[in-house]
Amino acid sequence: MVTGFFDVFRHAMFKRFVLKKMNKNVVHKVLSVKTAQKVGILFQADELGHRDSIQTYVEKLKKEGKDVQMLGFLNERNPQVNYLFPYITKKDVNWFGKPKGGTIGYFIKYPFDILINFAPKELIPFEYISALSRARCRIGFNEKNLLEPYDCILLAEKNDDIDGLIDDIDKYLS
């Protein structure tokens, strides 16, 4: 949420930077999850329940023969937890929100059929990845995002109910 002058300036610089870098050559089209072969999943990974729900969904998609890649975002890494997925933290983000690291580049360059951002609120690193992604279809759940990088936005009653969001994907995009 933008509050002060510094935040407004930072968000404006970020938006300008991303809009310049956006790949205009990717043809976007709303696709069904059933027809997609390559699926990318971005999710807020701080809560164990969210991680478990996403992991269950990923396993379901893999059983259907899909190539599924996932990337979590942690506000802070807990050294006592063994994370079974690639992730980034606040330390992997520069001053205006641009994420850095090899995993980010991979997610942006990989030609996903569908990229799903399960973050319930605007998460600048994921907005960046979604905006620059080569994915043919980009799906999000946050209608109030800085860059408007999505081809389809599903509005849910409760954006923090990951199981409900997964049900919405199955209901509306299958």
The 8 nearest C-alpha neighbors of each residue, nearest first, counted from 0:
[[1, 2, 121, 6, 120, 7, 3, 144],
 [0, 2, 6, 7, 3, 10, 4, 5],
 [3, 1, 6, 0, 4, 7, 5, 8],
 [4, 2, 6, 5, 7, 1, 8, 0],
 [3, 5, 7, 6, 8, 2, 1, 9],
 [4, 6, 8, 3, 7, 9, 2, 10],
 [7, 5, 9, 3, 8, 1, 4, 10],
 [6, 8, 4, 10, 5, 9, 1, 11],
 [9, 7, 5, 11, 6, 10, 4, 12],
 [8, 10, 6, 12, 95, 11, 7, 5],
 [9, 11, 13, 7, 12, 8, 6, 14],
 [12, 10, 8, 14, 13, 9, 7, 15],
 [13, 11, 15, 9, 10, 14, 16, 8],
 [12, 14, 10, 16, 11, 15, 95, 9],
 [13, 15, 11, 17, 16, 12, 18, 10],
 [14, 16, 12, 18, 13, 17, 11, 19],
 [15, 17, 13, 19, 14, 18, 12, 20],
 [18, 16, 20, 14, 19, 15, 21, 13],
 [17, 19, 21, 15, 20, 16, 14, 146],
 [20, 18, 17, 16, 21, 15, 14, 22],
 [21, 19, 17, 18, 22, 16, 131, 23],
 [22, 20, 131, 18, 19, 17, 23, 130],
 [21, 23, 24, 131, 25, 20, 133, 132],
 [22, 24, 25, 21, 26, 20, 131, 133],
 [25, 23, 22, 26, 133, 21, 27, 135],
 [26, 24, 23, 133, 27, 22, 135, 134],
 [27, 25, 135, 24, 28, 23, 136, 134],
 [28, 26, 135, 136, 25, 29, 150, 134],
 [27, 29, 136, 135, 30, 26, 150, 137],
 [28, 30, 136, 150, 151, 27, 31, 135],
 [31, 29, 28, 136, 32, 35, 34, 172],
 [32, 30, 172, 173, 33, 34, 35, 29],
 [31, 33, 35, 173, 34, 172, 30, 113],
 [34, 32, 31, 173, 35, 172, 36, 30],
 [33, 35, 32, 31, 36, 30, 173, 112],
 [36, 34, 32, 112, 33, 37, 31, 113],
 [35, 37, 65, 66, 34, 38, 112, 64],
 [38, 36, 66, 111, 112, 35, 65, 67],
 [37, 39, 67, 113, 111, 114, 112, 66],
 [40, 38, 114, 68, 69, 67, 115, 111],
 [39, 41, 69, 115, 114, 116, 68, 70],
 [42, 40, 116, 70, 71, 117, 69, 115],
 [43, 41, 117, 71, 118, 44, 116, 72],
 [42, 44, 72, 118, 71, 45, 73, 117],
 [45, 43, 71, 72, 73, 50, 46, 42],
 [44, 46, 73, 43, 47, 74, 72, 50],
 [47, 45, 49, 48, 44, 50, 43, 51],
 [46, 48, 50, 49, 51, 45, 44, 52],
 [49, 47, 51, 50, 46, 52, 161, 53],
 [50, 48, 52, 46, 47, 51, 161, 53],
 [49, 51, 47, 53, 48, 52, 44, 54],
 [50, 52, 54, 48, 49, 53, 55, 47],
 [53, 51, 55, 49, 54, 50, 48, 56],
 [52, 54, 56, 50, 55, 51, 57, 49],
 [53, 55, 57, 51, 56, 52, 50, 58],
 [56, 54, 52, 58, 53, 57, 51, 59],
 [57, 55, 53, 59, 54, 58, 52, 60],
 [56, 58, 54, 60, 59, 55, 53, 61],
 [57, 59, 61, 55, 56, 60, 62, 54],
 [60, 58, 56, 62, 57, 61, 55, 63],
 [61, 59, 63, 57, 62, 58, 65, 56],
 [60, 62, 65, 58, 64, 63, 59, 57],
 [63, 61, 59, 64, 60, 58, 65, 57],
 [62, 64, 60, 61, 65, 59, 33, 58],
 [65, 63, 61, 62, 66, 60, 36, 59],
 [64, 66, 36, 61, 60, 63, 67, 37],
 [65, 67, 37, 36, 38, 61, 64, 68],
 [68, 66, 38, 39, 65, 37, 61, 57],
 [69, 67, 39, 40, 38, 66, 70, 37],
 [68, 70, 40, 39, 41, 67, 71, 84],
 [71, 69, 41, 86, 85, 40, 42, 84],
 [70, 72, 86, 42, 44, 43, 41, 85],
 [71, 73, 43, 87, 44, 86, 88, 42],
 [74, 72, 88, 75, 45, 44, 76, 87],
 [73, 75, 88, 89, 72, 45, 76, 44],
 [74, 76, 73, 88, 77, 89, 45, 90],
 [75, 77, 73, 78, 88, 74, 80, 45],
 [76, 78, 79, 80, 75, 81, 73, 82],
 [79, 77, 80, 76, 81, 82, 75, 73],
 [78, 80, 77, 81, 76, 82, 75, 83],
 [81, 79, 78, 77, 82, 76, 83, 47],
 [80, 82, 83, 79, 78, 77, 84, 76],
 [83, 81, 84, 80, 85, 86, 77, 76],
 [84, 82, 81, 85, 54, 86, 80, 50],
 [85, 83, 82, 86, 70, 69, 71, 54],
 [84, 86, 70, 71, 69, 83, 87, 102],
 [87, 85, 71, 70, 72, 84, 88, 73],
 [86, 88, 72, 91, 73, 71, 89, 85],
 [87, 89, 73, 90, 91, 74, 72, 75],
 [88, 90, 91, 92, 74, 75, 87, 73],
 [89, 91, 88, 92, 93, 87, 75, 74],
 [92, 90, 89, 88, 99, 98, 87, 93],
 [93, 91, 98, 97, 96, 89, 90, 99],
 [92, 94, 96, 97, 95, 98, 91, 99],
 [95, 93, 96, 92, 97, 9, 98, 13],
 [96, 94, 9, 93, 13, 97, 10, 12],
 [97, 95, 93, 92, 123, 94, 124, 98],
 [98, 96, 92, 93, 124, 95, 99, 127],
 [99, 97, 92, 124, 91, 96, 93, 103],
 [100, 98, 91, 92, 103, 97, 101, 93],
 [99, 101, 102, 103, 104, 98, 91, 87],
 [100, 102, 104, 103, 105, 99, 106, 98],
 [101, 103, 105, 104, 100, 106, 85, 86],
 [104, 102, 106, 105, 101, 100, 107, 99],
 [105, 103, 107, 101, 106, 102, 108, 100],
 [104, 106, 102, 108, 103, 107, 109, 101],
 [107, 105, 103, 109, 104, 108, 102, 132],
 [106, 108, 132, 104, 105, 128, 109, 131],
 [109, 107, 105, 106, 133, 104, 110, 132],
 [108, 110, 106, 111, 105, 107, 133, 134],
 [111, 109, 133, 134, 108, 112, 135, 37],
 [112, 110, 134, 37, 113, 38, 109, 39],
 [111, 113, 135, 37, 35, 134, 38, 136],
 [114, 112, 136, 38, 111, 137, 134, 135],
 [113, 115, 39, 137, 38, 40, 134, 138],
 [116, 114, 138, 40, 139, 137, 41, 39],
 [115, 117, 41, 139, 118, 40, 42, 138],
 [116, 118, 42, 41, 119, 115, 139, 140],
 [119, 117, 42, 43, 120, 116, 122, 121],
 [120, 118, 158, 159, 117, 141, 140, 121],
 [121, 119, 118, 141, 122, 158, 140, 143],
 [120, 122, 144, 123, 141, 118, 119, 143],
 [121, 123, 125, 124, 120, 126, 118, 119],
 [122, 124, 126, 125, 96, 121, 127, 97],
 [125, 123, 127, 98, 126, 122, 97, 96],
 [126, 124, 128, 127, 123, 122, 129, 41],
 [127, 125, 123, 129, 124, 128, 130, 122],
 [126, 128, 124, 130, 125, 129, 123, 131],
 [129, 127, 125, 131, 130, 126, 132, 107],
 [130, 128, 126, 132, 127, 131, 148, 125],
 [129, 131, 148, 127, 128, 132, 126, 21],
 [132, 130, 21, 128, 129, 107, 22, 127],
 [133, 131, 107, 129, 134, 128, 130, 108],
 [132, 134, 110, 108, 25, 107, 109, 135],
 [135, 133, 111, 110, 132, 136, 112, 113],
 [134, 136, 27, 112, 28, 113, 26, 133],
 [137, 135, 113, 29, 134, 28, 27, 150],
 [138, 136, 114, 149, 150, 113, 115, 134],
 [137, 139, 115, 151, 149, 152, 114, 150],
 [140, 138, 152, 116, 141, 115, 149, 117],
 [139, 141, 153, 152, 154, 119, 142, 117],
 [142, 140, 143, 120, 139, 119, 144, 121],
 [141, 143, 144, 140, 152, 154, 139, 147],
 [144, 142, 141, 145, 121, 147, 120, 146],
 [145, 143, 121, 147, 146, 142, 141, 126],
 [144, 146, 147, 143, 14, 126, 121, 10],
 [145, 147, 148, 144, 14, 126, 130, 18],
 [146, 148, 149, 144, 145, 130, 142, 143],
 [149, 147, 130, 146, 129, 150, 126, 137],
 [150, 148, 137, 151, 138, 147, 139, 152],
 [149, 151, 137, 136, 138, 29, 152, 148],
 [150, 152, 138, 149, 153, 137, 139, 29],
 [153, 151, 139, 140, 138, 154, 149, 142],
 [152, 154, 140, 155, 139, 151, 138, 167],
 [155, 153, 140, 152, 156, 141, 142, 158],
 [156, 154, 157, 158, 153, 164, 140, 163],
 [155, 157, 158, 154, 160, 163, 159, 164],
 [156, 158, 155, 159, 160, 163, 164, 119],
 [159, 157, 119, 160, 155, 156, 140, 164],
 [158, 160, 119, 157, 161, 118, 164, 120],
 [161, 159, 163, 158, 162, 157, 164, 49],
 [160, 162, 164, 163, 159, 49, 165, 52],
 [163, 161, 165, 164, 160, 166, 52, 49],
 [164, 162, 166, 160, 161, 165, 167, 157],
 [163, 165, 161, 167, 166, 162, 160, 168],
 [164, 166, 168, 162, 167, 163, 161, 169],
 [165, 167, 163, 169, 164, 168, 170, 162],
 [168, 166, 170, 164, 165, 169, 171, 163],
 [167, 169, 165, 172, 166, 171, 170, 164],
 [170, 168, 166, 173, 167, 172, 171, 165],
 [169, 171, 167, 168, 166, 172, 173, 165],
 [170, 172, 168, 169, 167, 173, 31, 166],
 [173, 171, 31, 168, 169, 32, 170, 30],
 [172, 31, 32, 169, 33, 171, 170, 168]]
